[in-house]
Amino acid sequence: MRAGARRQNHRARAGSAQGSDFALQRLMPKLGLVPAKMCNCSRTGISESDRRMLMLLQGKIDATLGTEDNLLQLANRGMKFSVLADLYDSV
């Protein structure tokens, strides 16, 4: 889950795949977030994580799931982001 900024009322987005939605729902409580109370979780309909990362950088969403390749591409472009959690460590 990647975030540009931590806020009280998060807007977290998963892609259209059930797997990313399932991972997001399992990860959020481990971050201390209650999906129904503290954030608005919805699907973007976008299965490509690089496109969701672009939405994050545009400020359209506050958090999303992304791949390590996406992070490396963004870092190579000099873009700033924060990693809230690594799914491999958290799930």
C-alpha positions as CSV (number, residue, x, y, z in Angstrom):
1,M,0.0,0.0,0.0
2,R,1.5,3.3,-1.0
3,A,0.5,6.7,0.1
4,G,1.2,10.3,-0.7
5,A,0.0,11.4,2.8
6,R,-1.6,10.0,5.9
7,R,-5.0,11.5,6.6
8,Q,-7.8,10.8,9.1
9,N,-10.2,10.0,6.3
10,H,-8.3,7.8,3.8
11,R,-9.3,7.1,0.3
12,A,-7.8,3.7,-0.5
13,R,-8.3,2.1,-3.9
14,A,-7.8,-1.4,-5.1
15,G,-7.9,-2.5,-8.7
16,S,-10.7,-4.5,-10.3
17,A,-9.3,-7.9,-9.4
18,Q,-10.7,-9.6,-6.3
19,G,-7.1,-10.5,-5.2
20,S,-6.0,-6.9,-4.7
21,D,-9.3,-6.1,-2.9
22,F,-8.8,-9.1,-0.6
23,A,-5.2,-8.1,0.1
24,L,-6.3,-4.5,0.9
25,Q,-9.0,-5.6,3.3
26,R,-6.6,-7.9,5.1
27,L,-3.8,-5.2,5.3
28,M,-5.8,-2.3,6.5
29,P,-6.6,-3.6,10.0
30,K,-2.9,-4.4,10.5
31,L,-2.2,-0.7,9.8
32,G,-4.8,0.3,12.4
33,L,-7.4,1.3,9.9
34,V,-11.0,0.3,10.1
35,P,-12.3,0.3,6.5
36,A,-15.9,1.1,7.2
37,K,-15.1,3.9,9.8
38,M,-11.8,5.5,8.9
39,C,-11.6,5.3,5.2
40,N,-13.5,5.0,2.0
41,C,-12.4,1.8,0.2
42,S,-13.5,1.3,-3.4
43,R,-12.4,-0.3,-6.6
44,T,-11.0,1.8,-9.3
45,G,-11.8,-0.6,-12.1
46,I,-8.1,-0.3,-13.0
47,S,-6.2,-3.6,-12.8
48,E,-2.8,-2.1,-13.7
49,S,-1.1,-1.0,-10.5
50,D,1.0,1.5,-12.5
51,R,-2.1,3.4,-13.5
52,R,-3.4,3.4,-9.9
53,M,0.0,4.8,-8.8
54,L,-0.4,7.6,-11.3
55,M,-3.8,8.4,-9.7
56,L,-2.0,8.5,-6.3
57,L,0.5,11.0,-7.5
58,Q,-2.2,13.1,-9.1
59,G,-3.9,13.4,-5.7
60,K,-7.0,11.5,-6.8
61,I,-6.5,8.8,-4.2
62,D,-4.6,8.6,-0.9
63,A,-3.4,5.0,-1.1
64,T,-3.3,2.0,-3.3
65,L,-1.5,-1.3,-3.8
66,G,1.5,-1.3,-6.2
67,T,4.3,-3.5,-7.3
68,E,8.0,-3.1,-6.5
69,D,8.6,-2.4,-10.2
70,N,6.1,0.5,-10.0
71,L,8.1,1.9,-7.0
72,L,11.4,1.7,-8.8
73,Q,10.0,3.4,-11.9
74,L,8.6,6.3,-9.8
75,A,11.8,6.6,-7.9
76,N,13.8,6.7,-11.1
77,R,11.6,9.6,-12.2
78,G,12.3,11.4,-9.0
79,M,8.7,11.2,-7.7
80,K,8.1,11.1,-4.0
81,F,5.9,8.6,-2.2
82,S,5.7,6.7,1.1
83,V,5.4,3.0,1.6
84,L,2.9,2.3,4.4
85,A,3.3,-1.5,4.4
86,D,4.8,-4.3,2.4
87,L,2.2,-7.1,1.7
88,Y,4.9,-9.7,2.0
89,D,5.7,-8.6,5.6
90,S,2.1,-7.8,6.6
91,V,-0.2,-10.6,5.3
